[in-house]
């Protein structure tokens, strides 16, 4: 069983992505996974907690994450239960202190420091082809999921990408 952890700076998009995983779970009984956590990235932890309360109870944990606890939180998931977590992160996390420089983004720095665990780290961006290409250069195209559709409050990824599906298969194929 793989635990899915979503890292997103738009809470409704993170919840929408978790719902897409629920749809995939119903469609593909050959896969064994569950969304355990949506990490809501926001510079102000108190504001994040207030927004989380407003979104109501979910079937998964919704956890506030900021620059100050990002690495510690990601390490906890990446290394938990024999490394069964798969972390899926948005490329652009507002308020990450990067000054919009892709190499300085907290999640990119994290991924580059943890390149030996790269099968556990997946990325996406709904901000256009240019950012998609930059992301592929930074973390490797084999760790980038395509975005099928994105709006203010929702997100649809290509979760049936062959390389990603191999990670979720019950057999454990895919090196995770």
Backbone torsions as a table, in degrees:
resi	resn	phi	psi	omega
1	UNK	NA	126.0	175.5
2	UNK	-95.6	137.8	173.9
3	UNK	-96.9	124.6	179.5
4	UNK	-94.7	128.1	176.4
5	UNK	-120.2	124.4	-178.2
6	UNK	-107.7	132.5	177.5
7	UNK	-116.3	115.7	-173.9
8	UNK	-145.9	145.8	178.1
9	UNK	-98.0	-0.5	173.8
10	UNK	-117.7	107.4	-171.5
11	UNK	-57.5	-44.8	-178.5
12	UNK	-65.1	-33.4	176.7
13	UNK	-67.8	-40.8	177.7
14	UNK	-61.6	-42.7	178.6
15	UNK	-67.2	-39.1	177.0
16	UNK	-61.0	-42.0	178.6
17	UNK	-65.4	-39.7	176.2
18	UNK	-60.6	-38.7	178.0
19	UNK	-66.8	-35.7	176.9
20	UNK	-63.3	-38.6	176.2
21	UNK	-62.2	-38.2	177.0
22	UNK	-60.6	-40.4	177.8
23	UNK	-63.2	-42.9	178.9
24	UNK	-63.8	-39.3	179.1
25	UNK	-59.6	-41.7	178.9
26	UNK	-69.9	-34.7	-176.2
27	UNK	-78.1	-33.3	-172.7
28	UNK	-121.9	89.0	-179.5
29	UNK	-71.8	-11.8	178.7
30	UNK	-78.7	-5.2	-179.6
31	UNK	-104.5	151.6	-178.6
32	UNK	-132.0	99.4	-179.0
33	UNK	-157.2	166.1	171.6
34	UNK	-153.3	145.5	174.0
35	UNK	-78.5	120.1	179.6
36	UNK	-100.9	-31.6	-171.6
37	UNK	-150.2	140.4	163.9
38	UNK	-112.1	115.5	176.3
39	UNK	-88.9	114.7	-178.1
40	UNK	-93.2	107.3	-177.0
41	UNK	-84.7	124.3	178.7
42	UNK	-156.4	137.6	-179.4
43	UNK	-61.2	-34.4	-177.6
44	UNK	-100.7	106.8	-176.2
45	UNK	-63.7	-36.4	-179.9
46	UNK	-66.4	-43.1	177.5
47	UNK	-63.4	-38.6	178.4
48	UNK	-62.8	-44.9	179.7
49	UNK	-61.3	-39.2	178.4
50	UNK	-63.9	-44.4	179.6
51	UNK	-65.5	-37.7	178.1
52	UNK	-62.7	-42.5	178.0
53	UNK	-61.3	-39.9	-179.1
54	UNK	-66.0	-29.7	-176.6
55	UNK	-76.2	-12.2	176.1
56	UNK	82.3	177.1	-177.9
57	UNK	-68.3	136.7	178.6
58	UNK	-121.3	169.9	177.9
59	UNK	-79.4	-2.3	-177.0
60	UNK	-136.9	165.0	177.7
61	UNK	-73.2	138.9	171.4
62	UNK	-117.1	117.2	-169.7
63	UNK	-121.0	128.9	175.6
64	UNK	-74.0	137.6	179.4
65	UNK	-135.3	140.9	177.6
66	UNK	-134.9	-176.2	176.7
67	UNK	-57.0	-35.1	-171.3
68	UNK	-72.9	-24.2	-179.7
69	UNK	-125.4	13.4	-175.3
70	UNK	-61.1	-58.7	-176.8
71	UNK	-59.6	-45.1	-179.3
72	UNK	-60.7	-43.2	-179.8
73	UNK	-66.8	-46.2	179.8
74	UNK	-64.1	-40.3	177.4
75	UNK	-60.5	-41.3	-179.3
76	UNK	-59.7	-43.5	178.8
77	UNK	-73.5	-44.6	-176.6
78	UNK	-59.7	-37.3	-174.6
79	UNK	-98.3	-1.7	-174.9
80	UNK	-74.7	147.9	172.8
81	UNK	46.0	49.5	177.6
82	UNK	71.5	21.9	177.0
83	UNK	74.3	37.1	-177.8
84	UNK	-86.9	-3.4	-179.9
85	UNK	-80.6	143.2	172.5
86	UNK	-117.9	120.7	-176.2
87	UNK	-102.8	127.1	-179.0
88	UNK	-117.5	118.6	-172.8
89	UNK	-120.4	142.0	169.2
90	UNK	-69.6	142.6	-179.3
91	UNK	-67.5	-43.7	-177.6
92	UNK	-105.4	114.8	176.8
93	UNK	-110.8	106.5	-177.2
94	UNK	-56.7	133.2	177.7
95	UNK	83.4	21.5	-178.0
96	UNK	-86.3	4.5	176.3
97	UNK	76.9	11.4	-174.8
98	UNK	-83.6	-14.8	-174.2
99	UNK	62.5	28.3	179.7
100	UNK	66.7	16.1	175.2
101	UNK	-91.1	113.6	-173.2
102	UNK	-52.5	-41.1	-178.5
103	UNK	-66.3	-20.5	-177.9
104	UNK	-94.0	-2.4	-179.2
105	UNK	-64.2	138.8	-174.8
106	UNK	-58.1	-39.0	-177.9
107	UNK	-75.4	-31.9	177.4
108	UNK	-71.1	-43.9	176.6
109	UNK	-59.1	-42.7	179.3
110	UNK	-60.7	-48.1	-178.6
111	UNK	-62.2	-40.6	-178.2
112	UNK	-69.1	-34.3	176.1
113	UNK	-71.0	-24.9	-176.3
114	UNK	-112.9	36.9	-175.2
115	UNK	-62.8	-23.1	176.4
116	UNK	-70.6	-18.9	178.2
117	UNK	-107.1	25.3	-171.4
118	UNK	-62.8	-24.1	177.9
119	UNK	-68.3	-17.0	178.6
120	UNK	-89.5	-10.9	-174.8
121	UNK	-116.2	123.2	-179.7
122	UNK	-128.3	151.1	-176.0
123	UNK	-131.5	163.6	173.0
124	UNK	-153.7	160.1	171.6
125	UNK	-148.9	134.1	177.6
126	UNK	-105.4	23.4	-173.4
127	UNK	-109.4	29.0	170.9
128	UNK	104.2	167.4	-175.9
129	UNK	-62.9	-40.4	-179.0
130	UNK	-59.9	-48.1	178.6
131	UNK	-67.3	-35.3	175.9
132	UNK	-59.2	-46.6	-179.8
133	UNK	-64.4	-40.7	177.2
134	UNK	-62.3	-45.3	179.6
135	UNK	-59.9	-44.0	178.7
136	UNK	-60.8	-39.1	177.3
137	UNK	-65.7	-39.7	-175.0
138	UNK	-73.7	-40.0	-174.4
139	UNK	-119.4	-5.4	-178.3
140	UNK	94.1	129.4	-177.2
141	UNK	-57.3	-29.0	-178.7
142	UNK	-67.9	-5.8	179.6
143	UNK	-119.7	18.9	-178.6
144	UNK	-119.7	124.2	176.6
145	UNK	-91.5	138.8	177.4
146	UNK	-74.6	151.2	176.5
147	UNK	-100.7	121.9	178.3
148	UNK	-82.6	-37.9	-175.2
149	UNK	-159.1	141.8	179.1
150	UNK	-147.8	137.4	176.3
151	UNK	-137.8	-171.7	-178.3
152	UNK	-60.5	-42.4	-173.7
153	UNK	-115.5	7.6	-177.7
154	UNK	-146.0	163.9	-177.3
155	UNK	-150.9	136.1	175.5
156	UNK	-129.2	117.8	178.8
157	UNK	-102.6	164.2	173.7
158	UNK	-83.5	76.9	-177.4
159	UNK	-74.3	-11.3	179.4
160	UNK	-97.5	19.4	172.4
161	UNK	-59.0	132.2	-174.3
162	UNK	-53.7	-45.7	-176.8
163	UNK	-67.7	-33.4	178.2
164	UNK	-74.3	-40.2	178.4
165	UNK	-59.7	-39.1	178.8
166	UNK	-58.3	-33.5	178.4
167	UNK	-68.2	-32.8	-176.0
168	UNK	-90.1	-8.8	-177.1
169	UNK	-64.0	146.0	-179.2
170	UNK	-58.6	-29.2	-177.7
171	UNK	-67.8	-16.7	-179.8
172	UNK	83.6	7.9	178.3
173	UNK	-61.2	158.6	177.9
174	UNK	104.9	-1.0	172.7
175	UNK	79.7	11.5	-179.5
176	UNK	-99.5	NA	NA
